[in-house]
Amino acid sequence: MRRRGLSRWIHDWNPNDETFWETRGKRIARRNLVFSILAEFLGFSVWLLWSAIAVNLNRAGFDLSVDQLFWLVSLPALVGAAARLPYGAMVSIMGGRNFTVLSAALLLIPSVSLGVLVQDPTTPYWMLLLSAATAGFGGGNFASSMANISFFFPESKKGFALGLNAAGGNIGVAVVQFLVPAVIGLGILGLGGAAATDVLSLEWAAWMWVPAIVVAVVCAWFFMDNLAVSRASIKEQATALRRRHTWIISWLYVGTFGSFIGFSAALPLLIKTQFPDVNPLQYAFLGPLVGSIARPFGGWLADRVGGAILTVWCFLALMAGTVGVILALDSGSFAIFLATFLCLFVASGVGNGSTYRMIPTIFRAERLRHAKPGEEEGAEQEARKEAAAAIAISSAIGAFGGFFIPKSFGTSISATGGVEAALIAFVAFYVTCLGLTWWCYMRRSVVRRHRAVLADVRV
């Protein structure tokens, strides 16, 4: 029964029971998914806001070096990655609905601070860095949102549900990189009044998120729920840290989500530095857009063909696409460069969905394999808690790609004058991801072991 009032806790929740799911669970789960997506969408939008702002700062009167600009783009990813660990843990401590309200409200800090600071081109660089760091709050939202939604859906539907939830957030990257240039253009035309300038245009690009954030907070407060089955202490959640699969998946997620968020953050500045005659914000949003659309497809397809085999194909595509970007830069063709980068985004998006689909299946299989007769129900509950914690941990580690990829490009440019060295390093990393996926999840003995426990669920 749900206890009405401020807490909105649901104490009886069993989505794997078909009768419960069809008569009651499905409606509640879908409602929570909708408002979780709204909050996560805004989180990603604020998280990547600096990637669209940075390319316009010097035009608006600031005087920043290329390396300083890449730092402003990279720092939100670094803070967001670090924030994901406590954010993911807070769902099991506070409840998914309660923490969604809090985490959405925190998005007001980076939005308001950015709106204030860009009005003055003499703003000290350290203050810009501090504001960029608070944008990392938006990156933390992903871990709490995904951990929360993982409890609402049955095992057979988690791939698509998690993929849809993630895609709703990921698409915020594309939206912010599409809307910011439009808002800047409106400011230039005088939307901000008689004093409207490029600086004031950047202000509007920050302020426009504030009303939406307030709406997300209100909706989460009134329409979302907390699940008692998600309650777990820090000690219980820390069990996932001792599972080797947590660290294996985290490594793979650096390759998939780290690529998505890192390339999203870096692409506008990358286009600007490598193709000076091209307006980066006319094209940069296309990458995160196609990657976001691909993510739920990756989860849906993984539900049907298996997460591991789909992940292997994604890493092969990432390797090929990165080589294609190197060749495009050598040829000087922006069309080929953009096309190959879009392929990278599609591969990373599908890989995001397939990698996350592996987590609940793997943890369920491992816990059931070690369960004694009659302990299967308890093992399933422990598996759900450990899988939720693993989702938060892997999302945190994977998000560090959002820092390392832009910084790798900036360092490569400073050291060699080009980005080829960074791209070669990415290819080498994808090779390790490919080998790890095959060795841990596709070898015949491993597949047989999991199928013996989960005859109806493929890894």
TORNUSE-243253 format. One line per field, with one value per residue (C-alpha): residue in three letters; residue number from 1; x, y negated, z negated. Coordinates in nm, 2 decimals, m for minus. Layout:
% residues N
residu (ALA/...)
num (NUM/...)
x (X/...)
y (Y/...)
z (Z/...)
% end
This chain:
% residues 459
residu (MET/ARG/ARG/ARG/GLY/LEU/SER/ARG/TRP/ILE/HIS/ASP/TRP/ASN/PRO/ASN/ASP/GLU/THR/PHE/TRP/GLU/THR/ARG/GLY/LYS/ARG/ILE/ALA/ARG/ARG/ASN/LEU/VAL/PHE/SER/ILE/LEU/ALA/GLU/PHE/LEU/GLY/PHE/SER/VAL/TRP/LEU/LEU/TRP/SER/ALA/ILE/ALA/VAL/ASN/LEU/ASN/ARG/ALA/GLY/PHE/ASP/LEU/SER/VAL/ASP/GLN/LEU/PHE/TRP/LEU/VAL/SER/LEU/PRO/ALA/LEU/VAL/GLY/ALA/ALA/ALA/ARG/LEU/PRO/TYR/GLY/ALA/MET/VAL/SER/ILE/MET/GLY/GLY/ARG/ASN/PHE/THR/VAL/LEU/SER/ALA/ALA/LEU/LEU/LEU/ILE/PRO/SER/VAL/SER/LEU/GLY/VAL/LEU/VAL/GLN/ASP/PRO/THR/THR/PRO/TYR/TRP/MET/LEU/LEU/LEU/SER/ALA/ALA/THR/ALA/GLY/PHE/GLY/GLY/GLY/ASN/PHE/ALA/SER/SER/MET/ALA/ASN/ILE/SER/PHE/PHE/PHE/PRO/GLU/SER/LYS/LYS/GLY/PHE/ALA/LEU/GLY/LEU/ASN/ALA/ALA/GLY/GLY/ASN/ILE/GLY/VAL/ALA/VAL/VAL/GLN/PHE/LEU/VAL/PRO/ALA/VAL/ILE/GLY/LEU/GLY/ILE/LEU/GLY/LEU/GLY/GLY/ALA/ALA/ALA/THR/ASP/VAL/LEU/SER/LEU/GLU/TRP/ALA/ALA/TRP/MET/TRP/VAL/PRO/ALA/ILE/VAL/VAL/ALA/VAL/VAL/CYS/ALA/TRP/PHE/PHE/MET/ASP/ASN/LEU/ALA/VAL/SER/ARG/ALA/SER/ILE/LYS/GLU/GLN/ALA/THR/ALA/LEU/ARG/ARG/ARG/HIS/THR/TRP/ILE/ILE/SER/TRP/LEU/TYR/VAL/GLY/THR/PHE/GLY/SER/PHE/ILE/GLY/PHE/SER/ALA/ALA/LEU/PRO/LEU/LEU/ILE/LYS/THR/GLN/PHE/PRO/ASP/VAL/ASN/PRO/LEU/GLN/TYR/ALA/PHE/LEU/GLY/PRO/LEU/VAL/GLY/SER/ILE/ALA/ARG/PRO/PHE/GLY/GLY/TRP/LEU/ALA/ASP/ARG/VAL/GLY/GLY/ALA/ILE/LEU/THR/VAL/TRP/CYS/PHE/LEU/ALA/LEU/MET/ALA/GLY/THR/VAL/GLY/VAL/ILE/LEU/ALA/LEU/ASP/SER/GLY/SER/PHE/ALA/ILE/PHE/LEU/ALA/THR/PHE/LEU/CYS/LEU/PHE/VAL/ALA/SER/GLY/VAL/GLY/ASN/GLY/SER/THR/TYR/ARG/MET/ILE/PRO/THR/ILE/PHE/ARG/ALA/GLU/ARG/LEU/ARG/HIS/ALA/LYS/PRO/GLY/GLU/GLU/GLU/GLY/ALA/GLU/GLN/GLU/ALA/ARG/LYS/GLU/ALA/ALA/ALA/ALA/ILE/ALA/ILE/SER/SER/ALA/ILE/GLY/ALA/PHE/GLY/GLY/PHE/PHE/ILE/PRO/LYS/SER/PHE/GLY/THR/SER/ILE/SER/ALA/THR/GLY/GLY/VAL/GLU/ALA/ALA/LEU/ILE/ALA/PHE/VAL/ALA/PHE/TYR/VAL/THR/CYS/LEU/GLY/LEU/THR/TRP/TRP/CYS/TYR/MET/ARG/ARG/SER/VAL/VAL/ARG/ARG/HIS/ARG/ALA/VAL/LEU/ALA/ASP/VAL/ARG/VAL)
num (1/2/3/4/5/6/7/8/9/10/11/12/13/14/15/16/17/18/19/20/21/22/23/24/25/26/27/28/29/30/31/32/33/34/35/36/37/38/39/40/41/42/43/44/45/46/47/48/49/50/51/52/53/54/55/56/57/58/59/60/61/62/63/64/65/66/67/68/69/70/71/72/73/74/75/76/77/78/79/80/81/82/83/84/85/86/87/88/89/90/91/92/93/94/95/96/97/98/99/100/101/102/103/104/105/106/107/108/109/110/111/112/113/114/115/116/117/118/119/120/121/122/123/124/125/126/127/128/129/130/131/132/133/134/135/136/137/138/139/140/141/142/143/144/145/146/147/148/149/150/151/152/153/154/155/156/157/158/159/160/161/162/163/164/165/166/167/168/169/170/171/172/173/174/175/176/177/178/179/180/181/182/183/184/185/186/187/188/189/190/191/192/193/194/195/196/197/198/199/200/201/202/203/204/205/206/207/208/209/210/211/212/213/214/215/216/217/218/219/220/221/222/223/224/225/226/227/228/229/230/231/232/233/234/235/236/237/238/239/240/241/242/243/244/245/246/247/248/249/250/251/252/253/254/255/256/257/258/259/260/261/262/263/264/265/266/267/268/269/270/271/272/273/274/275/276/277/278/279/280/281/282/283/284/285/286/287/288/289/290/291/292/293/294/295/296/297/298/299/300/301/302/303/304/305/306/307/308/309/310/311/312/313/314/315/316/317/318/319/320/321/322/323/324/325/326/327/328/329/330/331/332/333/334/335/336/337/338/339/340/341/342/343/344/345/346/347/348/349/350/351/352/353/354/355/356/357/358/359/360/361/362/363/364/365/366/367/368/369/370/371/372/373/374/375/376/377/378/379/380/381/382/383/384/385/386/387/388/389/390/391/392/393/394/395/396/397/398/399/400/401/402/403/404/405/406/407/408/409/410/411/412/413/414/415/416/417/418/419/420/421/422/423/424/425/426/427/428/429/430/431/432/433/434/435/436/437/438/439/440/441/442/443/444/445/446/447/448/449/450/451/452/453/454/455/456/457/458/459)
x (0.00/0.12/0.13/m0.01/0.15/0.49/0.69/0.49/0.65/0.53/0.59/0.47/0.65/0.70/0.72/0.83/0.49/0.29/m0.05/0.09/0.26/m0.04/m0.29/m0.09/0.28/0.30/0.10/0.31/0.64/0.56/0.45/0.77/0.97/0.82/0.91/1.25/1.32/1.22/1.45/1.74/1.69/1.74/2.04/2.22/2.12/2.28/2.58/2.67/2.57/2.93/3.02/2.79/2.88/3.26/3.29/3.12/3.30/3.58/3.33/3.14/3.44/3.63/4.00/4.06/4.32/4.22/4.34/4.14/3.83/3.88/3.91/3.57/3.42/3.60/3.55/3.17/3.23/3.50/3.27/2.97/3.15/3.26/2.90/2.75/2.87/2.69/2.40/2.35/2.37/2.12/1.83/1.85/1.89/1.64/1.41/1.40/1.13/1.27/1.62/1.49/1.33/1.66/1.89/1.66/1.65/2.04/2.04/1.94/2.29/2.49/2.21/2.18/2.56/2.63/2.36/2.52/2.89/2.87/2.74/3.08/3.38/3.62/3.49/3.79/3.87/3.85/3.49/3.41/3.58/3.37/3.05/3.15/3.22/2.87/2.73/2.86/2.54/2.36/2.59/2.53/2.15/2.21/2.33/2.04/1.78/1.90/1.94/1.59/1.42/1.60/1.37/1.05/1.06/1.06/1.38/1.24/1.17/1.47/1.68/1.43/1.32/1.67/1.76/1.46/1.53/1.90/1.81/1.57/1.86/2.12/1.91/1.94/2.29/2.16/1.89/2.13/2.37/2.08/1.90/2.19/2.29/1.92/1.89/2.22/2.08/1.76/1.97/2.17/1.84/1.75/1.54/1.72/1.63/1.82/2.13/2.13/2.48/2.65/2.72/2.36/2.27/2.49/2.30/1.97/2.12/2.16/1.84/1.61/1.65/1.54/1.16/1.19/1.39/1.12/0.86/1.07/1.10/0.72/0.64/0.88/0.73/0.37/0.39/0.68/0.71/0.97/1.00/1.07/1.25/1.52/1.61/1.97/2.24/2.58/2.72/2.48/2.54/2.92/2.89/2.88/3.23/3.36/3.20/3.45/3.16/3.11/3.46/3.45/3.12/3.27/3.56/3.33/3.11/3.40/3.43/3.06/2.91/3.25/3.28/2.93/2.96/3.33/3.27/2.96/3.15/3.45/3.29/3.20/3.56/3.71/3.52/3.63/4.00/4.02/3.78/3.79/3.57/3.28/3.03/3.05/2.71/2.54/2.65/2.76/2.41/2.37/2.62/2.45/2.11/2.17/2.36/2.06/1.81/2.03/2.05/1.69/1.73/2.05/1.86/1.57/1.80/2.00/1.68/1.65/2.00/2.20/2.39/2.74/2.74/2.59/2.85/3.13/2.99/2.97/3.34/3.43/3.23/3.39/3.74/3.65/3.48/3.78/4.01/3.77/3.80/4.18/4.15/3.90/4.13/4.42/4.20/4.07/3.71/3.46/3.18/3.37/3.47/3.11/2.98/3.23/3.17/2.80/2.88/3.08/2.79/2.55/2.79/2.84/2.46/2.38/2.67/2.53/2.21/2.36/2.62/2.36/2.13/2.40/2.42/2.09/2.12/2.48/2.41/2.09/2.27/2.56/2.34/2.11/2.41/2.53/2.19/2.09/1.75/1.47/1.68/1.61/1.37/1.62/1.90/1.69/1.63/2.01/2.08/1.85/2.02/2.37/2.28/2.14/2.47/2.67/2.47/2.57/2.93/2.98/2.79/3.04/3.35/3.21/3.14/3.51/3.54/3.36/3.67/3.95/3.83/3.82/4.14/4.31/4.22/4.34/4.67/4.72/4.68/4.92/5.18/5.16/4.94/4.68/4.43/4.56/4.76/4.45/4.24/4.51/4.49/4.11/4.15/4.39/4.14/3.86/4.07/4.09/3.72/3.65/3.89/3.74/3.38/3.46/3.67/3.43/3.09/3.11/3.34/3.15/3.20/3.08/2.77/2.69/2.72/2.48/2.23/2.22/2.09/1.88/1.76/1.51/1.75/2.05/2.35)
y (0.00/m0.35/m0.58/m0.91/m1.24/m1.40/m1.08/m0.89/m0.55/m0.23/0.07/0.36/0.37/0.69/0.60/0.95/1.08/1.05/1.00/0.72/0.56/0.56/0.45/0.19/0.18/0.08/m0.24/m0.36/m0.26/m0.45/m0.77/m0.77/m0.71/m1.01/m1.26/m1.10/m1.16/m1.53/m1.59/m1.39/m1.58/m1.91/m1.77/m1.68/m2.02/m2.21/m1.97/m2.03/m2.40/m2.51/m2.31/m2.54/m2.86/m2.82/m2.86/m3.20/m3.35/m3.52/m3.66/m3.80/m3.99/m3.74/m3.67/m3.30/m3.06/m2.73/m2.53/m2.75/m2.69/m2.31/m2.33/m2.50/m2.23/m1.94/m2.05/m1.99/m1.63/m1.58/m1.70/m1.53/m1.20/m1.24/m1.34/m1.02/m0.80/m0.99/m1.07/m0.70/m0.60/m0.86/m0.69/m0.40/m0.63/m0.91/m0.75/m0.80/m1.06/m1.26/m1.28/m1.37/m1.68/m1.77/m1.70/m1.89/m2.19/m2.19/m2.27/m2.62/m2.69/m2.64/m2.80/m3.12/m3.16/m3.12/m3.37/m3.63/m3.57/m3.60/m3.95/m4.09/m4.00/m4.10/m3.81/m3.63/m3.30/m3.12/m3.23/m3.09/m2.76/m2.75/m2.80/m2.53/m2.30/m2.34/m2.23/m1.89/m1.86/m1.79/m1.50/m1.34/m1.32/m1.03/m0.79/m0.86/m0.85/m0.52/m0.35/m0.46/m0.35/m0.01/0.09/0.00/0.24/0.62/0.79/0.85/0.48/0.32/0.28/0.07/m0.12/m0.21/m0.30/m0.53/m0.69/m0.75/m0.87/m1.12/m1.27/m1.22/m1.41/m1.72/m1.74/m1.78/m2.02/m2.25/m2.26/m2.34/m2.60/m2.80/m2.93/m3.02/m3.20/m3.38/m3.49/m3.62/m3.82/m3.97/m4.08/m4.27/m4.03/m4.14/m4.50/m4.81/m4.69/m4.35/m4.24/m3.91/m3.90/m3.94/m3.67/m3.43/m3.53/m3.43/m3.10/m3.03/m3.18/m2.99/m2.67/m2.82/m2.79/m2.44/m2.33/m2.47/m2.27/m1.95/m2.00/m2.05/m1.75/m1.52/m1.64/m1.57/m1.28/m1.05/m0.78/m0.62/m0.24/m0.07/0.22/m0.03/m0.10/0.00/m0.12/m0.24/0.08/0.29/0.08/0.11/0.48/0.40/0.25/0.60/0.76/0.79/0.73/0.38/0.29/0.47/0.30/m0.04/0.00/0.08/m0.21/m0.45/m0.32/m0.37/m0.65/m0.81/m0.84/m0.98/m1.25/m1.33/m1.37/m1.57/m1.81/m1.84/m1.84/m2.22/m2.32/m2.04/m2.17/m2.52/m2.44/m2.19/m2.36/m2.74/m2.83/m2.61/m2.73/m2.45/m2.51/m2.45/m2.08/m1.99/m1.90/m1.63/m1.40/m1.38/m1.38/m1.06/m0.91/m0.97/m0.83/m0.52/m0.45/m0.30/m0.11/0.04/0.14/0.28/0.48/0.61/0.74/0.96/1.05/1.02/0.73/0.88/0.96/0.61/0.44/0.62/0.49/0.14/0.14/0.26/m0.03/m0.28/m0.16/m0.19/m0.53/m0.67/m0.56/m0.72/m1.05/m1.04/m0.98/m1.26/m1.51/m1.40/m1.46/m1.80/m1.70/m1.83/m1.63/m1.30/m1.42/m1.49/m1.16/m0.95/m1.14/m1.07/m0.70/m0.72/m0.87/m0.60/m0.33/m0.49/m0.53/m0.17/m0.06/m0.27/m0.08/0.27/0.22/0.12/0.40/0.65/0.52/0.66/0.98/1.05/0.97/1.17/1.47/1.44/1.42/1.70/1.92/1.89/1.91/2.22/2.39/2.18/1.86/1.76/1.47/1.32/1.36/1.17/0.88/0.86/0.88/0.58/0.37/0.47/0.40/0.05/m0.02/0.11/m0.12/m0.42/m0.32/m0.24/m0.56/m0.76/m0.60/m0.61/m0.98/m1.05/m1.00/m1.34/m1.49/m1.29/m1.31/m1.69/m1.73/m1.47/m1.68/m2.00/m1.83/m1.68/m2.01/m2.18/m1.91/m1.82/m2.08/m1.83/m1.58/m1.26/m1.14/m1.16/m0.96/m0.69/m0.65/m0.62/m0.33/m0.15/m0.19/m0.05/0.26/0.33/0.29/0.53/0.79/0.76/0.80/1.11/1.27/1.20/1.24/1.41/1.71/2.04/2.15/1.82/1.82/2.18/2.09/1.80/1.99/2.27/2.02/1.80/2.02/1.75/1.45/1.41/1.22)
z (0.00/0.07/m0.23/m0.11/m0.22/m0.17/m0.16/0.10/0.02/0.20/m0.03/0.19/0.52/0.73/1.11/1.20/1.10/1.43/1.25/1.03/1.33/1.55/1.29/1.10/1.16/1.52/1.47/1.17/1.34/1.66/1.46/1.27/1.59/1.76/1.48/1.43/1.79/1.75/1.46/1.63/1.96/1.77/1.59/1.91/2.06/1.78/1.76/2.13/2.13/2.12/2.43/2.63/2.43/2.45/2.82/2.80/2.49/2.69/2.94/2.64/2.52/2.31/2.38/2.31/2.46/2.64/2.34/2.10/2.31/2.31/1.93/1.91/2.13/1.94/1.58/1.56/1.68/1.41/1.13/1.27/1.28/0.92/0.82/0.96/0.68/0.39/0.62/0.70/0.33/0.22/0.40/0.16/m0.14/m0.06/0.20/0.57/0.57/0.28/0.43/0.77/0.62/0.45/0.74/0.98/0.75/0.74/1.12/1.04/0.90/1.23/1.43/1.23/1.17/1.54/1.63/1.39/1.47/1.85/1.84/1.76/1.98/1.70/1.48/1.34/1.50/1.16/1.12/1.46/1.36/1.03/1.22/1.47/1.18/1.04/1.38/1.28/1.06/1.38/1.46/1.12/1.20/1.44/1.17/0.93/1.21/1.36/1.02/0.93/1.26/1.24/0.95/1.12/1.42/1.46/1.58/1.93/1.98/1.81/2.13/2.31/1.99/1.89/2.25/2.28/1.95/2.05/2.40/2.26/2.07/2.34/2.59/2.36/2.50/2.85/2.74/2.56/2.85/3.08/2.87/2.74/3.09/3.15/2.82/2.89/3.23/3.07/2.82/3.10/3.26/2.95/2.75/2.43/2.48/2.58/2.41/2.57/2.68/2.74/2.37/2.28/2.54/2.34/2.03/2.19/2.29/1.92/1.79/2.02/1.82/1.49/1.55/1.68/1.37/1.14/1.34/1.30/0.93/0.89/1.11/0.92/0.59/0.68/0.93/0.85/0.58/0.35/0.35/0.02/0.20/0.31/m0.05/m0.13/m0.36/m0.24/m0.37/m0.16/0.15/0.10/0.16/0.54/0.50/0.42/0.74/1.03/1.27/1.14/1.25/1.58/1.67/1.56/1.79/2.08/1.99/2.02/2.38/2.46/2.24/2.19/2.57/2.60/2.34/2.42/2.79/2.72/2.50/2.73/3.08/3.10/3.01/3.21/3.52/3.45/3.42/3.71/3.95/3.88/4.17/4.03/3.77/3.51/3.36/3.69/3.68/3.32/3.20/3.46/3.29/2.95/3.12/3.32/3.02/2.79/3.04/3.07/2.70/2.64/2.97/2.82/2.50/2.70/2.93/2.63/2.48/2.79/2.92/2.60/2.45/2.48/2.85/2.93/2.72/2.91/3.24/3.10/3.00/3.35/3.49/3.25/3.36/3.73/3.68/3.50/3.78/4.02/3.83/3.86/4.23/4.27/4.09/4.32/4.62/4.49/4.57/4.32/4.48/4.42/4.07/3.97/4.12/3.94/3.62/3.65/3.68/3.36/3.18/3.31/3.20/2.86/2.81/2.90/2.68/2.39/2.40/2.45/2.17/1.92/2.02/1.92/1.56/1.41/1.60/1.49/1.12/1.12/1.27/1.03/0.72/0.82/0.91/0.55/0.38/0.19/0.26/0.12/0.11/0.47/0.38/0.14/0.40/0.65/0.41/0.34/0.71/0.77/0.50/0.62/0.98/0.89/0.70/1.00/1.23/1.02/0.99/1.36/1.46/1.24/1.38/1.74/1.71/1.66/2.03/2.06/1.89/2.05/2.41/2.43/2.23/2.45/2.76/2.59/2.48/2.82/2.99/2.75/2.78/3.15/3.32/3.41/3.25/3.42/3.12/2.90/3.16/3.18/2.80/2.82/3.07/2.84/2.56/2.76/2.84/2.46/2.43/2.71/2.57/2.22/2.34/2.53/2.25/1.97/2.13/2.47/2.42/2.45/2.09/1.96/2.18/2.08/1.71/1.73/1.94/1.69/1.43/1.66/1.93/2.04/2.03/2.26/2.14)
% end
